[in-house]
Every structure is written in C-alpha cells, then in structure tokens.
Amino acid sequence: MENLLIAAEHFGYAHQVTYFPELGNEELSAVGRFTPPGQPSAFRPTALFDAIPARHTNRQAYYARPIPAEDLQRLHDCCVEEDIRLHVTDEPDIKRGG
C-alpha cells in the first residue's frame, strides 16, 4: 500500500485510505481512493519513488542480533500519520503469530 501511495503522490494524485473498512471481511484490508490533483507529502520524498523498482524481498533467515535502539527509534519516528502505529516485540509467541 505504501508503494501505491508513494506512486500516487509522484504522479499528482491525492489519496485517502480506509483500513479494514468492512468488519468480518478478512480478504479486504484497505480501500484507497485517488483523485487529482494531489501533491507529495513531507512523509514521501521523491527518493522513495525512485527506490520502488530497486526493492526486493529477502527470504533468508535474519541475523540473531538485536536491532540497535537508535534504529528502532528511527522506525517509530516514521509513524507520523494518523492511525499508523508500530509495535515491536521480542516475544517468540507474538513473532510466530501465536
């Protein structure tokens, strides 16, 4: 969804996203509405649009080392939009989805 919002802003569209708009519909996690004209927000600089084609998924095992506190703080600082929250845990049951 974030890549879609980055691209929408880049191409001049405003957007509104409603997360989990239908209670009980587990297949629908968000609805996005796009309308011109729009402008890039301070949250999505042009460099993010340029990075979209370079992104890739790494399915290898992660290193078993803690994330430095300053990196965790930087991630928390990215959550500036309404209704966006970040919860970080080291609890094994939560990490496994249990």
C-alpha positions in Angstrom: 0.0 0.0 0.0 2.8 2.4 0.8 4.4 1.9 -2.6 1.0 2.7 -4.2 0.7 5.9 -2.1 4.2 7.0 -3.0 3.5 6.5 -6.7 0.1 8.2 -6.5 1.7 11.3 -5.0 4.5 11.2 -7.5 2.0 11.3 -10.4 -0.1 14.0 -8.8 -2.9 12.2 -7.1 -4.3 12.9 -3.7 -5.3 9.8 -1.7 -7.5 8.6 1.1 -7.0 5.1 2.6 -9.5 3.4 4.9 -8.0 0.4 6.6 -10.2 -2.6 7.4 -13.3 -0.9 6.1 -15.6 -4.0 6.3 -15.7 -5.8 9.7 -15.7 -9.5 9.2 -14.3 -9.4 5.7 -10.8 -10.9 6.2 -9.9 -10.5 2.5 -10.2 -6.7 2.4 -7.6 -4.9 4.4 -7.8 -1.5 2.9 -9.6 0.7 0.3 -7.8 3.5 -1.4 -9.4 6.5 -3.2 -7.3 8.5 -5.6 -8.2 11.9 -7.0 -6.2 14.5 -8.9 -4.8 17.0 -8.1 -2.5 16.0 -5.2 0.9 16.9 -4.0 3.7 14.9 -2.5 3.7 14.9 1.3 6.6 15.6 3.5 6.4 11.9 4.5 7.1 10.6 1.0 10.1 12.3 -0.7 11.0 11.7 -4.3 13.8 9.3 -3.4 11.2 6.8 -2.2 9.6 6.7 -5.6 12.9 6.2 -7.2 13.6 3.3 -4.9 10.5 1.3 -5.7 11.9 -0.6 -8.7 15.1 -1.4 -6.7 13.2 -3.1 -3.8 13.5 -6.8 -3.4 12.4 -9.5 -0.9 15.0 -11.4 1.1 13.6 -14.7 2.3 16.8 -15.8 4.1 17.0 -16.2 7.8 17.6 -13.0 9.7 20.7 -12.5 11.9 20.0 -13.3 15.5 21.1 -10.0 16.9 19.1 -7.2 18.5 18.1 -4.1 16.5 20.0 -1.1 17.8 17.9 1.3 19.8 18.6 4.2 17.5 17.3 2.2 14.5 14.1 1.3 16.4 13.6 4.9 17.3 14.0 5.9 13.6 11.3 3.4 12.7 9.0 4.7 15.4 9.7 8.3 14.1 8.4 7.3 10.7 4.9 6.6 12.1 3.6 10.2 11.8 0.3 9.7 10.0 -3.0 9.3 11.8 -3.9 5.7 12.7 -0.4 4.4 11.9 1.3 2.6 14.8 4.4 0.4 15.2 4.6 -2.3 17.8 8.0 -4.0 18.1 8.4 -7.2 20.2 10.9 -9.8 21.1 8.2 -12.2 22.4 8.6 -15.5 20.5 4.9 -16.3 20.6 3.9 -13.0 19.1 6.6 -13.3 16.4 5.3 -16.7 15.4 1.8 -15.3 15.2 0.5 -17.2 18.2 
